[in-house]
Amino acid sequence: MLVGRLPGHKALILCSEALWGKWLNKIKKKFPFLKTDDGARTFLIPWQPIHWDAKGRVSLPKRARDYAGIRAYGTVIIVGVDYYFELWPEEEFIQMTEECQIALGKSLLPQSAV
C-alpha cells in the first residue's frame, strides 16, 4: 500500500501500488495545476510503502501523520472512494463536511434569496 496527500485538504490517500497510477490520473484531472506546479512532486510521489501487520493495522510514516495532523490515539475517519481510501483527521473531516453542507444549502436556495 502507498500513502499520498489529498490536495486541498489535510487528508491522506491510501491505495495499492498497482492502483497508484490510476489515482494519479484522477488527481491530475481534478487538479490540473499539479501537472505544471513546481511543488506538485510532493503530491504526485507517494511516501514509502506501508504494510498491514498480522492484526490488520498499518503504521503511517511520520511525515504523513504530521502532514495530516494525525495524532497518536486521535480519531481518523476512513472513507472508501472508488479504488482507494481517504484518511481524515476527525476535526478536518467535520470541518470539510460542514463547509460542504453550507455550500450545498446556498446552492439550493432560490436565486432571489441569495
C-alpha positions as a printed NumPy array, in Angstrom:
array([[  0.   ,   0.   ,   0.   ],
       [  1.105,   3.552,  -0.691],
       [  0.28 ,   6.761,   1.162],
       [ -0.041,  10.124,  -0.565],
       [ -1.57 ,  13.555,   0.028],
       [ -5.009,  14.762,  -0.97 ],
       [ -4.511,  18.242,  -2.492],
       [ -6.534,  20.995,  -0.854],
       [ -7.115,  19.095,   2.378],
       [ -5.183,  17.754,   5.331],
       [ -6.095,  14.208,   4.385],
       [ -4.213,  11.191,   3.086],
       [ -4.775,   8.749,   0.237],
       [ -4.14 ,   5.058,   0.841],
       [ -4.145,   2.707,  -2.153],
       [ -2.361,  -0.306,  -3.576],
       [  0.81 ,   0.151,  -5.594],
       [ -0.982,  -1.32 ,  -8.615],
       [ -3.63 ,   1.431,  -8.484],
       [ -1.323,   4.385,  -7.749],
       [ -1.106,   5.318, -11.435],
       [ -4.89 ,   5.261, -11.756],
       [ -5.16 ,   7.563,  -8.731],
       [ -2.546,   9.913, -10.209],
       [ -4.529,  10.242, -13.432],
       [ -7.694,  11.015, -11.48 ],
       [ -5.991,  13.602,  -9.269],
       [ -4.326,  15.31 , -12.27 ],
       [ -7.731,  15.688, -13.934],
       [ -9.272,  17.115, -10.769],
       [ -6.311,  19.422, -10.034],
       [ -4.755,  20.25 , -13.44 ],
       [ -2.317,  22.76 , -11.901],
       [ -0.4  ,  19.815, -10.425],
       [  0.904,  18.983, -13.904],
       [  2.92 ,  22.221, -14.03 ],
       [  3.293,  23.399, -10.427],
       [  6.856,  23.251,  -9.04 ],
       [  5.608,  21.793,  -5.762],
       [  3.49 ,  19.12 ,  -7.451],
       [  6.043,  16.392,  -6.768],
       [  5.075,  16.452,  -3.098],
       [  1.568,  15.337,  -4.105],
       [  2.437,  13.072,  -7.006],
       [  5.164,  11.   ,  -5.377],
       [  3.993,   8.738,  -2.541],
       [  5.709,   8.232,   0.762],
       [  7.336,   4.869,   1.457],
       [  5.12 ,   1.802,   1.038],
       [  3.259,   0.649,   4.137],
       [  2.162,  -2.844,   5.072],
       [ -0.66 ,  -4.375,   7.083],
       [  0.507,  -6.203,  10.202],
       [ -0.859,  -9.535,  11.464],
       [ -3.641,  -7.703,  13.344],
       [ -4.755,  -5.747,  10.248],
       [ -3.151,  -2.453,  11.288],
       [ -0.901,  -0.064,   9.392],
       [  1.687,   2.363,  10.658],
       [  1.761,   5.621,   8.728],
       [  5.094,   7.333,   8.08 ],
       [  5.752,  10.254,  10.458],
       [  5.781,  12.766,   7.582],
       [  2.332,  11.574,   6.506],
       [  0.946,  11.797,  10.05 ],
       [  2.456,  15.263,  10.503],
       [  1.05 ,  16.49 ,   7.177],
       [ -2.484,  15.354,   8.008],
       [ -2.327,  16.261,  11.691],
       [ -2.969,  12.689,  12.78 ],
       [ -2.006,  12.315,  16.417],
       [ -1.383,   9.209,  18.467],
       [ -4.702,   7.987,  19.845],
       [ -6.57 ,  10.565,  17.732],
       [ -9.627,   9.557,  15.724],
       [ -9.207,   9.034,  11.984],
       [-12.154,   8.861,   9.588],
       [-11.658,   6.349,   6.763],
       [-13.673,   6.961,   3.596],
       [-13.712,   4.47 ,   0.734],
       [-13.609,   6.232,  -2.655],
       [-13.554,   4.192,  -5.854],
       [-10.348,   2.135,  -5.537],
       [ -8.625,   3.917,  -2.649],
       [ -9.185,   5.103,   0.916],
       [ -9.045,   8.636,   2.244],
       [ -7.808,   9.038,   5.812],
       [ -9.077,  12.21 ,   7.506],
       [ -8.282,  13.505,  10.974],
       [-11.68 ,  13.749,  12.663],
       [-11.567,  17.549,  13.06 ],
       [-10.647,  18.082,   9.388],
       [-13.418,  15.734,   8.233],
       [-16.04 ,  17.51 ,  10.359],
       [-14.912,  20.922,   9.07 ],
       [-14.96 ,  19.75 ,   5.435],
       [-18.425,  18.206,   5.914],
       [-19.82 ,  21.377,   7.485],
       [-18.384,  23.542,   4.689],
       [-19.913,  21.201,   2.113],
       [-23.323,  21.346,   3.806],
       [-23.218,  25.168,   3.852],
       [-22.234,  25.279,   0.167],
       [-24.995,  22.837,  -0.736],
       [-27.525,  24.844,   1.265],
       [-26.562,  28.033,  -0.578],
       [-26.777,  26.332,  -3.966],
       [-30.256,  25.029,  -3.188],
       [-31.652,  28.466,  -2.285],
       [-33.69 ,  30.276,  -4.947],
       [-31.529,  32.877,  -6.733],
       [-33.71 ,  35.729,  -5.374],
       [-32.831,  34.657,  -1.79 ],
       [-29.074,  34.795,  -2.361]])
